[in-house]
Amino acid sequence: MTGSSKLKKPLLYALIISVIFGALLGIVVVLLDTWGWFEVRVILTTLVIAVASVCGLACDVSRTPAGSNVLPKSGIVLTAMTAALMLVGIWCDVDSEGYWKCTAVAATFGVATVQVSLLSIAKLAGRFRWVYFIGCQIIYGLAILIATVILFEINSEPLWRFLAAHSIVAAAVSLVIPILHRIGKTEANRGELLMPVDQRNIESIDKQIALLQKQITQLKQLRIKISGESEAILEA
Protein backbone atom coordinates (compact mmCIF):
# COMPACT_ATOMS: atom_id res chain seq x y z
CA MET A 1 0.00 0.00 0.00
CA THR A 2 2.85 2.39 0.66
CA GLY A 3 4.73 1.72 -2.55
CA SER A 4 8.00 1.25 -0.68
CA SER A 5 11.11 0.19 -2.52
CA LYS A 6 12.62 -3.28 -2.19
CA LEU A 7 15.43 -1.83 -0.07
CA LYS A 8 13.20 -0.66 2.77
CA LYS A 9 12.74 -3.98 4.57
CA PRO A 10 16.40 -5.11 4.25
CA LEU A 11 17.60 -1.74 5.54
CA LEU A 12 15.14 -1.84 8.42
CA TYR A 13 16.16 -5.39 9.35
CA ALA A 14 19.85 -4.46 9.09
CA LEU A 15 19.30 -1.51 11.42
CA ILE A 16 17.42 -3.56 14.01
CA ILE A 17 19.87 -6.48 13.92
CA SER A 18 22.96 -4.26 14.08
CA VAL A 19 21.61 -2.27 17.02
CA ILE A 20 20.59 -5.37 18.98
CA PHE A 21 23.82 -7.22 18.19
CA GLY A 22 25.95 -4.21 19.05
CA ALA A 23 24.13 -3.71 22.34
CA LEU A 24 24.50 -7.38 23.30
CA LEU A 25 28.16 -7.42 22.36
CA GLY A 26 28.78 -4.24 24.31
CA ILE A 27 27.14 -5.76 27.41
CA VAL A 28 29.22 -8.96 27.09
CA VAL A 29 32.47 -7.03 26.61
CA VAL A 30 31.79 -4.77 29.59
CA LEU A 31 30.84 -7.68 31.86
CA LEU A 32 33.79 -9.86 30.83
CA ASP A 33 36.23 -6.93 30.49
CA THR A 34 37.68 -8.40 27.32
CA TRP A 35 38.32 -5.33 25.23
CA GLY A 36 40.45 -6.10 22.21
CA TRP A 37 40.88 -5.00 18.61
CA PHE A 38 38.54 -7.75 17.42
CA GLU A 39 35.74 -6.59 19.73
CA VAL A 40 36.33 -2.98 18.71
CA ARG A 41 36.11 -3.93 15.03
CA VAL A 42 32.85 -5.81 15.57
CA ILE A 43 31.31 -2.86 17.41
CA LEU A 44 32.52 -0.45 14.71
CA THR A 45 31.00 -2.75 12.09
CA THR A 46 27.61 -2.75 13.78
CA LEU A 47 27.82 1.04 14.12
CA VAL A 48 28.65 1.48 10.43
CA ILE A 49 25.80 -0.83 9.37
CA ALA A 50 23.34 0.95 11.69
CA VAL A 51 24.26 4.43 10.42
CA ALA A 52 24.22 3.27 6.80
CA SER A 53 20.79 1.71 7.32
CA VAL A 54 19.42 4.95 8.79
CA CYS A 55 20.81 6.95 5.85
CA GLY A 56 19.37 4.46 3.38
CA LEU A 57 15.95 4.60 5.03
CA ALA A 58 16.09 8.41 5.00
CA CYS A 59 16.74 8.35 1.24
CA ASP A 60 13.94 5.83 0.73
CA VAL A 61 11.47 8.05 2.58
CA SER A 62 12.31 10.97 0.29
CA ARG A 63 11.43 9.06 -2.90
CA THR A 64 8.54 10.39 -4.95
CA PRO A 65 6.12 8.26 -7.01
CA ALA A 66 7.09 10.03 -10.22
CA GLY A 67 10.43 11.37 -11.38
CA SER A 68 13.97 10.08 -11.56
CA ASN A 69 14.65 10.42 -7.81
CA VAL A 70 18.27 11.33 -8.48
CA LEU A 71 19.01 12.57 -4.97
CA PRO A 72 17.65 9.54 -3.08
CA LYS A 73 19.40 7.12 -5.44
CA SER A 74 22.66 9.07 -5.20
CA GLY A 75 22.37 9.10 -1.41
CA ILE A 76 21.89 5.34 -1.31
CA VAL A 77 24.86 4.75 -3.64
CA LEU A 78 27.15 7.06 -1.65
CA THR A 79 26.00 5.48 1.62
CA ALA A 80 26.67 1.97 0.34
CA MET A 81 30.07 2.98 -1.06
CA THR A 82 31.12 4.70 2.16
CA ALA A 83 29.97 1.77 4.30
CA ALA A 84 31.87 -0.68 2.08
CA LEU A 85 35.05 1.42 2.21
CA MET A 86 34.84 1.70 5.99
CA LEU A 87 34.20 -2.01 6.52
CA VAL A 88 37.08 -2.98 4.23
CA GLY A 89 39.35 -0.51 6.00
CA ILE A 90 38.34 -1.78 9.44
CA TRP A 91 38.70 -5.51 8.76
CA CYS A 92 41.67 -5.38 6.39
CA ASP A 93 43.60 -2.96 8.61
CA VAL A 94 44.15 -0.57 5.74
CA ASP A 95 46.95 1.82 6.66
CA SER A 96 46.75 4.17 3.69
CA GLU A 97 46.23 7.86 4.25
CA GLY A 98 44.83 8.28 0.73
CA TYR A 99 42.32 5.47 1.30
CA TRP A 100 40.91 7.01 4.48
CA LYS A 101 40.85 10.46 2.90
CA CYS A 102 38.73 9.12 0.03
CA THR A 103 36.48 7.37 2.54
CA ALA A 104 36.05 10.58 4.53
CA VAL A 105 35.24 12.56 1.37
CA ALA A 106 32.69 9.95 0.25
CA ALA A 107 31.12 10.06 3.73
CA THR A 108 30.99 13.87 3.62
CA PHE A 109 29.14 14.00 0.31
CA GLY A 110 26.97 11.05 1.36
CA VAL A 111 25.80 12.86 4.48
CA ALA A 112 25.18 16.03 2.47
CA THR A 113 23.10 14.12 -0.09
CA VAL A 114 21.08 12.37 2.61
CA GLN A 115 20.44 15.73 4.31
CA VAL A 116 19.31 17.36 1.06
CA SER A 117 17.10 14.34 0.31
CA LEU A 118 15.45 14.63 3.72
CA LEU A 119 14.87 18.35 3.21
CA SER A 120 13.25 17.59 -0.15
CA ILE A 121 10.47 15.83 1.78
CA ALA A 122 9.26 19.26 2.86
CA LYS A 123 6.96 20.59 0.13
CA LEU A 124 7.23 24.34 0.16
CA ALA A 125 4.76 26.86 -1.14
CA GLY A 126 5.81 28.76 -4.24
CA ARG A 127 7.10 31.81 -2.40
CA PHE A 128 9.32 29.63 -0.17
CA ARG A 129 10.87 27.26 -2.72
CA TRP A 130 13.95 29.42 -3.19
CA VAL A 131 14.91 28.60 0.41
CA TYR A 132 15.37 24.92 -0.47
CA PHE A 133 17.39 25.83 -3.57
CA ILE A 134 19.70 28.07 -1.52
CA GLY A 135 19.83 25.45 1.24
CA CYS A 136 21.10 22.80 -1.19
CA GLN A 137 23.90 25.12 -2.29
CA ILE A 138 24.84 25.88 1.32
CA ILE A 139 24.91 22.19 2.31
CA TYR A 140 26.91 21.05 -0.70
CA GLY A 141 29.17 24.09 -0.32
CA LEU A 142 29.89 22.97 3.22
CA ALA A 143 30.63 19.46 1.96
CA ILE A 144 33.05 20.82 -0.63
CA LEU A 145 34.83 22.88 2.03
CA ILE A 146 35.16 19.89 4.36
CA ALA A 147 36.39 17.67 1.52
CA THR A 148 38.98 20.30 0.57
CA VAL A 149 40.23 20.53 4.15
CA ILE A 150 40.49 16.72 4.34
CA LEU A 151 42.25 16.24 1.01
CA PHE A 152 44.75 19.07 1.30
CA GLU A 153 45.09 19.00 5.11
CA ILE A 154 44.52 22.73 5.39
CA ASN A 155 45.07 24.10 8.88
CA SER A 156 44.04 27.73 8.86
CA GLU A 157 42.29 29.45 11.73
CA PRO A 158 40.27 31.82 9.48
CA LEU A 159 39.16 28.84 7.42
CA TRP A 160 38.06 26.95 10.55
CA ARG A 161 36.07 29.97 11.66
CA PHE A 162 34.43 30.27 8.25
CA LEU A 163 33.71 26.54 8.30
CA ALA A 164 32.04 26.87 11.71
CA ALA A 165 29.94 29.82 10.53
CA HIS A 166 28.98 27.92 7.38
CA SER A 167 27.93 24.93 9.48
CA ILE A 168 25.69 27.16 11.61
CA VAL A 169 24.01 28.55 8.49
CA ALA A 170 23.49 25.02 7.11
CA ALA A 171 21.94 23.91 10.42
CA ALA A 172 19.69 26.98 10.48
CA VAL A 173 18.43 26.30 6.94
CA SER A 174 17.77 22.66 7.88
CA LEU A 175 15.55 23.89 10.73
CA VAL A 176 13.80 26.62 8.74
CA ILE A 177 12.69 24.46 5.79
CA PRO A 178 10.43 22.12 7.84
CA ILE A 179 8.90 25.17 9.52
CA LEU A 180 8.15 26.71 6.11
CA HIS A 181 6.58 23.39 5.10
CA ARG A 182 4.18 23.59 8.05
CA ILE A 183 3.36 27.20 7.21
CA GLY A 184 2.67 26.28 3.58
CA LYS A 185 0.29 23.48 4.56
CA THR A 186 -2.06 26.02 6.09
CA GLU A 187 -2.70 27.54 2.66
CA ALA A 188 -5.74 26.69 0.55
CA ASN A 189 -4.04 24.53 -2.08
CA ARG A 190 -2.61 21.71 -0.01
CA GLY A 191 -2.57 19.08 -2.75
CA GLU A 192 0.74 20.33 -4.11
CA LEU A 193 2.33 20.24 -0.65
CA LEU A 194 1.91 16.54 0.08
CA MET A 195 4.96 14.72 1.41
CA PRO A 196 6.45 11.86 -0.68
CA VAL A 197 5.07 9.22 1.70
CA ASP A 198 1.56 10.67 1.35
CA GLN A 199 1.97 10.88 -2.42
CA ARG A 200 2.97 7.21 -2.59
CA ASN A 201 0.02 6.25 -0.36
CA ILE A 202 -2.42 8.18 -2.56
CA GLU A 203 -0.92 6.67 -5.70
CA SER A 204 -1.27 3.17 -4.23
CA ILE A 205 -4.88 3.88 -3.20
CA ASP A 206 -5.66 5.18 -6.70
CA LYS A 207 -4.26 1.98 -8.18
CA GLN A 208 -6.43 -0.12 -5.86
CA ILE A 209 -9.50 1.95 -6.78
CA ALA A 210 -8.78 1.50 -10.50
CA LEU A 211 -8.36 -2.25 -9.99
CA LEU A 212 -11.64 -2.49 -8.07
CA GLN A 213 -13.44 -0.45 -10.75
CA LYS A 214 -12.11 -2.81 -13.40
CA GLN A 215 -13.30 -5.83 -11.42
CA ILE A 216 -16.73 -4.23 -10.92
CA THR A 217 -17.02 -3.62 -14.67
CA GLN A 218 -16.10 -7.24 -15.38
CA LEU A 219 -18.66 -8.47 -12.86
CA LYS A 220 -21.36 -6.27 -14.40
CA GLN A 221 -20.56 -7.62 -17.84
CA LEU A 222 -20.67 -11.17 -16.49
CA ARG A 223 -24.02 -10.45 -14.84
CA ILE A 224 -25.46 -9.08 -18.09
CA LYS A 225 -24.17 -12.12 -19.95
CA ILE A 226 -25.71 -14.57 -17.46
CA SER A 227 -29.01 -12.66 -17.44
CA GLY A 228 -29.10 -12.69 -21.23
CA GLU A 229 -28.49 -16.43 -21.37
CA SER A 230 -31.23 -17.06 -18.78
CA GLU A 231 -33.74 -14.98 -20.74
CA ALA A 232 -32.85 -16.84 -23.93
CA ILE A 233 -33.45 -20.21 -22.24
CA LEU A 234 -36.84 -19.07 -20.87
CA GLU A 235 -37.97 -17.84 -24.30
CA ALA A 236 -36.96 -21.11 -25.85
C-alpha positions in Angstrom: 0.0 0.0 0.0 2.9 2.4 0.7 4.7 1.7 -2.5 8.0 1.3 -0.7 11.1 0.2 -2.5 12.6 -3.3 -2.2 15.4 -1.8 -0.1 13.2 -0.7 2.8 12.7 -4.0 4.6 16.4 -5.1 4.3 17.6 -1.7 5.5 15.1 -1.8 8.4 16.2 -5.4 9.4 19.9 -4.5 9.1 19.3 -1.5 11.4 17.4 -3.6 14.0 19.9 -6.5 13.9 23.0 -4.3 14.1 21.6 -2.3 17.0 20.6 -5.4 19.0 23.8 -7.2 18.2 26.0 -4.2 19.0 24.1 -3.7 22.3 24.5 -7.4 23.3 28.2 -7.4 22.4 28.8 -4.2 24.3 27.1 -5.8 27.4 29.2 -9.0 27.1 32.5 -7.0 26.6 31.8 -4.8 29.6 30.8 -7.7 31.9 33.8 -9.9 30.8 36.2 -6.9 30.5 37.7 -8.4 27.3 38.3 -5.3 25.2 40.4 -6.1 22.2 40.9 -5.0 18.6 38.5 -7.8 17.4 35.7 -6.6 19.7 36.3 -3.0 18.7 36.1 -3.9 15.0 32.8 -5.8 15.6 31.3 -2.9 17.4 32.5 -0.4 14.7 31.0 -2.7 12.1 27.6 -2.7 13.8 27.8 1.0 14.1 28.7 1.5 10.4 25.8 -0.8 9.4 23.3 0.9 11.7 24.3 4.4 10.4 24.2 3.3 6.8 20.8 1.7 7.3 19.4 5.0 8.8 20.8 6.9 5.8 19.4 4.5 3.4 15.9 4.6 5.0 16.1 8.4 5.0 16.7 8.4 1.2 13.9 5.8 0.7 11.5 8.1 2.6 12.3 11.0 0.3 11.4 9.1 -2.9 8.5 10.4 -4.9 6.1 8.3 -7.0 7.1 10.0 -10.2 10.4 11.4 -11.4 14.0 10.1 -11.6 14.7 10.4 -7.8 18.3 11.3 -8.5 19.0 12.6 -5.0 17.6 9.5 -3.1 19.4 7.1 -5.4 22.7 9.1 -5.2 22.4 9.1 -1.4 21.9 5.3 -1.3 24.9 4.8 -3.6 27.2 7.1 -1.7 26.0 5.5 1.6 26.7 2.0 0.3 30.1 3.0 -1.1 31.1 4.7 2.2 30.0 1.8 4.3 31.9 -0.7 2.1 35.0 1.4 2.2 34.8 1.7 6.0 34.2 -2.0 6.5 37.1 -3.0 4.2 39.3 -0.5 6.0 38.3 -1.8 9.4 38.7 -5.5 8.8 41.7 -5.4 6.4 43.6 -3.0 8.6 44.2 -0.6 5.7 46.9 1.8 6.7 46.7 4.2 3.7 46.2 7.9 4.3 44.8 8.3 0.7 42.3 5.5 1.3 40.9 7.0 4.5 40.8 10.5 2.9 38.7 9.1 0.0 36.5 7.4 2.5 36.0 10.6 4.5 35.2 12.6 1.4 32.7 9.9 0.3 31.1 10.1 3.7 31.0 13.9 3.6 29.1 14.0 0.3 27.0 11.1 1.4 25.8 12.9 4.5 25.2 16.0 2.5 23.1 14.1 -0.1 21.1 12.4 2.6 20.4 15.7 4.3 19.3 17.4 1.1 17.1 14.3 0.3 15.5 14.6 3.7 14.9 18.3 3.2 13.2 17.6 -0.1 10.5 15.8 1.8 9.3 19.3 2.9 7.0 20.6 0.1 7.2 24.3 0.2 4.8 26.9 -1.1 5.8 28.8 -4.2 7.1 31.8 -2.4 9.3 29.6 -0.2 10.9 27.3 -2.7 13.9 29.4 -3.2 14.9 28.6 0.4 15.4 24.9 -0.5 17.4 25.8 -3.6 19.7 28.1 -1.5 19.8 25.4 1.2 21.1 22.8 -1.2 23.9 25.1 -2.3 24.8 25.9 1.3 24.9 22.2 2.3 26.9 21.1 -0.7 29.2 24.1 -0.3 29.9 23.0 3.2 30.6 19.5 2.0 33.1 20.8 -0.6 34.8 22.9 2.0 35.2 19.9 4.4 36.4 17.7 1.5 39.0 20.3 0.6 40.2 20.5 4.2 40.5 16.7 4.3 42.3 16.2 1.0 44.8 19.1 1.3 45.1 19.0 5.1 44.5 22.7 5.4 45.1 24.1 8.9 44.0 27.7 8.9 42.3 29.5 11.7 40.3 31.8 9.5 39.2 28.8 7.4 38.1 27.0 10.6 36.1 30.0 11.7 34.4 30.3 8.3 33.7 26.5 8.3 32.0 26.9 11.7 29.9 29.8 10.5 29.0 27.9 7.4 27.9 24.9 9.5 25.7 27.2 11.6 24.0 28.5 8.5 23.5 25.0 7.1 21.9 23.9 10.4 19.7 27.0 10.5 18.4 26.3 6.9 17.8 22.7 7.9 15.5 23.9 10.7 13.8 26.6 8.7 12.7 24.5 5.8 10.4 22.1 7.8 8.9 25.2 9.5 8.1 26.7 6.1 6.6 23.4 5.1 4.2 23.6 8.0 3.4 27.2 7.2 2.7 26.3 3.6 0.3 23.5 4.6 -2.1 26.0 6.1 -2.7 27.5 2.7 -5.7 26.7 0.6 -4.0 24.5 -2.1 -2.6 21.7 0.0 -2.6 19.1 -2.8 0.7 20.3 -4.1 2.3 20.2 -0.6 1.9 16.5 0.1 5.0 14.7 1.4 6.5 11.9 -0.7 5.1 9.2 1.7 1.6 10.7 1.3 2.0 10.9 -2.4 3.0 7.2 -2.6 0.0 6.3 -0.4 -2.4 8.2 -2.6 -0.9 6.7 -5.7 -1.3 3.2 -4.2 -4.9 3.9 -3.2 -5.7 5.2 -6.7 -4.3 2.0 -8.2 -6.4 -0.1 -5.9 -9.5 1.9 -6.8 -8.8 1.5 -10.5 -8.4 -2.2 -10.0 -11.6 -2.5 -8.1 -13.4 -0.5 -10.7 -12.1 -2.8 -13.4 -13.3 -5.8 -11.4 -16.7 -4.2 -10.9 -17.0 -3.6 -14.7 -16.1 -7.2 -15.4 -18.7 -8.5 -12.9 -21.4 -6.3 -14.4 -20.6 -7.6 -17.8 -20.7 -11.2 -16.5 -24.0 -10.5 -14.8 -25.5 -9.1 -18.1 -24.2 -12.1 -20.0 -25.7 -14.6 -17.5 -29.0 -12.7 -17.4 -29.1 -12.7 -21.2 -28.5 -16.4 -21.4 -31.2 -17.1 -18.8 -33.7 -15.0 -20.7 -32.9 -16.8 -23.9 -33.4 -20.2 -22.2 -36.8 -19.1 -20.9 -38.0 -17.8 -24.3 -37.0 -21.1 -25.8 
